[in-house]
Amino acid sequence: MIGYEEKPVGKQGREVEVLFDPNITRPVLVLYMPAATEGTVQTDGMWSIVAFYNQCVNLVYTKNITYRDAWRRQGYMGNTARIMSKVERLKAMLWQDHQLEDANEPVSDTLLDLANVTAFAAINQSEGNKWGVRHP
């Protein structure tokens, strides 16, 4: 799991720097979360979300070495089909009597994949990429 380290960024907020993953030789992402304003609170839950999204980015970075932006070639319609497939897998893993979870893809990995495929669909949809584009 990738951790995080909070760094002060003056009065405006805090910066979050991803700690090194042993499988990757550099930090993948640095995130910034604005400082809490009067009446709001930044909880450990907020930082857990930041750490989760860092894991998502790390997974995309790692898989993109192999798949090379395959998500763009699928368009948002293809991404949506993958979202539905991931949801069905989660239902089978968590709600049914049998466990599909194995060493190859635990529930946590499926949840990271689901978050990433949802982001891919949102990007493709915002770019008007319905059925996919060809990238080398």
TIDRENNU-675627 format. One line per field, with one value per residue (C-alpha): residue number from 1; residue in three letters; chain; x, y, z. Coordinates in steps of 0.5 Angstrom, whole numbers, plus 2048, in hexadecimal, padded with zeros to 3 digits. Example, Ala and Ser with C-alpha at 12.3 -4.5 7.8 and 13.67 -1.06 7.14 Angstrom:
TIDRENNU-675627
nudo (1:2);
logu (ala:ser);
filo (A:A);
xx (819:81B);
yy (7F7:7FE);
zz (810:80E);
***
This chain:
TIDRENNU-675627
nudo (1:2:3:4:5:6:7:8:9:10:11:12:13:14:15:16:17:18:19:20:21:22:23:24:25:26:27:28:29:30:31:32:33:34:35:36:37:38:39:40:41:42:43:44:45:46:47:48:49:50:51:52:53:54:55:56:57:58:59:60:61:62:63:64:65:66:67:68:69:70:71:72:73:74:75:76:77:78:79:80:81:82:83:84:85:86:87:88:89:90:91:92:93:94:95:96:97:98:99:100:101:102:103:104:105:106:107:108:109:110:111:112:113:114:115:116:117:118:119:120:121:122:123:124:125:126:127:128:129:130:131:132:133:134:135:136);
logu (met:ile:gly:tyr:glu:glu:lys:pro:val:gly:lys:gln:gly:arg:glu:val:glu:val:leu:phe:asp:pro:asn:ile:thr:arg:pro:val:leu:val:leu:tyr:met:pro:ala:ala:thr:glu:gly:thr:val:gln:thr:asp:gly:met:trp:ser:ile:val:ala:phe:tyr:asn:gln:cys:val:asn:leu:val:tyr:thr:lys:asn:ile:thr:tyr:arg:asp:ala:trp:arg:arg:gln:gly:tyr:met:gly:asn:thr:ala:arg:ile:met:ser:lys:val:glu:arg:leu:lys:ala:met:leu:trp:gln:asp:his:gln:leu:glu:asp:ala:asn:glu:pro:val:ser:asp:thr:leu:leu:asp:leu:ala:asn:val:thr:ala:phe:ala:ala:ile:asn:gln:ser:glu:gly:asn:lys:trp:gly:val:arg:his:pro);
filo (A:A:A:A:A:A:A:A:A:A:A:A:A:A:A:A:A:A:A:A:A:A:A:A:A:A:A:A:A:A:A:A:A:A:A:A:A:A:A:A:A:A:A:A:A:A:A:A:A:A:A:A:A:A:A:A:A:A:A:A:A:A:A:A:A:A:A:A:A:A:A:A:A:A:A:A:A:A:A:A:A:A:A:A:A:A:A:A:A:A:A:A:A:A:A:A:A:A:A:A:A:A:A:A:A:A:A:A:A:A:A:A:A:A:A:A:A:A:A:A:A:A:A:A:A:A:A:A:A:A:A:A:A:A:A:A);
xx (800:802:803:803:806:803:807:805:804:803:7FC:7F9:7F9:7FD:801:801:807:806:80B:80F:80C:812:810:810:817:813:80D:807:803:803:7FC:7FA:7F4:7F2:7F3:7EC:7E8:7E4:7DF:7E2:7E7:7EC:7EB:7EF:7EA:7EC:7F3:7F1:7ED:7F3:7F7:7F2:7F3:7FA:7FA:7F5:7FA:800:7FC:7FA:802:804:7FE:7FF:806:803:7FC:7FE:7F8:7F3:7EE:7EE:7ED:7E7:7E3:7DE:7DA:7DF:7E1:7DA:7D9:7E0:7DD:7D7:7DB:7DF:7D8:7D6:7DD:7DC:7D5:7D7:7DD:7DA:7D2:7D2:7D3:7DA:7E0:7E3:7E9:7EF:7F7:7F6:7F1:7EF:7E9:7ED:7F0:7E9:7E7:7ED:7EC:7E5:7E7:7EC:7E7:7E2:7E7:7E9:7E1:7E1:7E7:7E5:7DD:7E0:7E4:7DF:7E2:7DC:7DF:7E6:7EC:7F2:7F9:7FF);
yy (800:807:80C:813:819:81F:825:82D:831:838:83A:838:831:82A:826:81F:81B:814:810:80B:805:7FF:7FD:804:808:80F:812:812:818:81E:820:827:827:82E:830:830:836:838:833:82E:828:824:81D:817:814:81A:818:810:813:816:810:80C:810:810:808:809:80D:808:803:806:808:801:7FE:803:801:7FA:7FD:803:808:802:805:80B:805:803:80A:80B:806:800:803:803:7FC:7FA:7FE:7FA:7F4:7F6:7F7:7F0:7ED:7F1:7EF:7E8:7E9:7EC:7EB:7E3:7DD:7DC:7E0:7E1:7E5:7E2:7E4:7E6:7EC:7ED:7F2:7F8:7F7:7F6:7FD:801:7FE:800:807:808:805:80A:810:80D:80D:815:817:813:816:81D:81D:81A:813:80F:808:809:80C:809:80B:807);
zz (800:7FE:804:804:808:80A:808:80A:805:808:80A:804:805:806:800:800:7FD:7FB:7FF:7FA:7F8:7F9:7F2:7EF:7EF:7F0:7F3:7EE:7F1:7F5:7F7:7FB:7FF:801:808:80C:80D:813:814:810:813:80F:812:811:80D:808:808:807:801:7FE:800:7FC:7F6:7F6:7F6:7F0:7EC:7EE:7EB:7E5:7E4:7E5:7E0:7DB:7DA:7D7:7D4:7D1:7D2:7D0:7D4:7CE:7C9:7CD:7CD:7D3:7D0:7D1:7D7:7DA:7D8:7DC:7E2:7E2:7E1:7E7:7EB:7EA:7EC:7F3:7F3:7F3:7F7:7FD:7FD:7FA:7FE:7FB:7FB:7F4:7F7:7F6:7F6:7EF:7F0:7F8:7F9:7FA:7F3:7F0:7F4:7F1:7EA:7EB:7ED:7E7:7E2:7E4:7E3:7DC:7DB:7DD:7D9:7D3:7D4:7D5:7CF:7CA:7C9:7C9:7C6:7C6:7C3:7C0:7C3:7C2);
***
